[in-house]
Amino acid sequence: MRETTSSVVTLSTLLGELLIVAAVMAACVALHAYLQRRFKSEVLRRHNDVAGYLFSAVGILYAVVLGFVVVVVWQKYDDTVSNVENEVAATADLYHVVDGYPEPSRSRIRADLRRYIATVLNVEWPAMERGQRIPALGADEFEDAYDRIDGLLPANWKQFAAQQASIVDEQRLFDARRVRLVHTVPAVPGILWFALIAGAAAMIGFCFLFGVENRPAQLVMTATLVGLIGILFVVVNAFSTPFSGSVRISSDGWAYLQQRLPYIH
């Protein structure tokens, strides 16, 4: 039975992000209250029809873009979780299938895999959590196992079958590792963040152009809109970097595999 990959929520980081959202909400409400005192409600209400039409058009466009980004980053996060589980499974399968190799090749390949797992846990995962460049140590250890697997000259059908199965598993491991490294790059580029922030500013700006009789209720509406957009920004930021931030993929699967390796024969 294998340990499944889970997510880790850093409450301190998440709380900090929510406090930033609350501060932005307070700033927008304070600015809106200042503009309410500066401009008469009767003057603003003259443009409610035009402002309402434009607000609806911009709101629909922005909702589509923001919703699309949320779906994309969540899909990437979910795919990354599945890929990590596939990499762990491929490593375990490879460790098991080389049982058909002769000594000393079998022990050397398994030693390479043990070192690879230790490197993923102790070197690569902390680097990914900090958003740093991943050292080449893990790749070198994987290449050592790769060379030993491909370099075997089978002496019988059992060794031939073991080599063919090992080649399949090593290819799975190689592909999963490559995808994991690719997914360390944030899913939302800077230009898209600029577009999201500009769209949010436009939506909030339109709120300032409406004139209503119940001004406190209008401030509550502004706070609600800003808070909702801010929370979605937190979601996008959290899931765009699967291995770092307030919500990230844990290394539980690798840790469980490392504990189980001595019992796999």
Buried (B, 14 or more C-beta within 10 A) or exposed (E): EEBEBEBEEBEEBBEEBBEEBBEBBEEBBEEBBEEBEEEEBEEBBEEBEEBEEBBEEBBEEBEEBBEEBBEBBBEBBEEBBEBBBBBBBBBBBBBBBBEBBEEEBBEBBBBBBBBBBBBBBBBBBEBBBEEEEBEEBBBEBBBBBBEBBEEBEBEEEEBBEBBEBBBBBBEBBBBBBEBBBEBBEBBBEEEBBEBBEEBBEBBBEBBBBBBBEEBEEBBEBBBEBBBEBBEBBBBBBBBBBBBBBBBBBBBBBBBBBBEBBEEEE
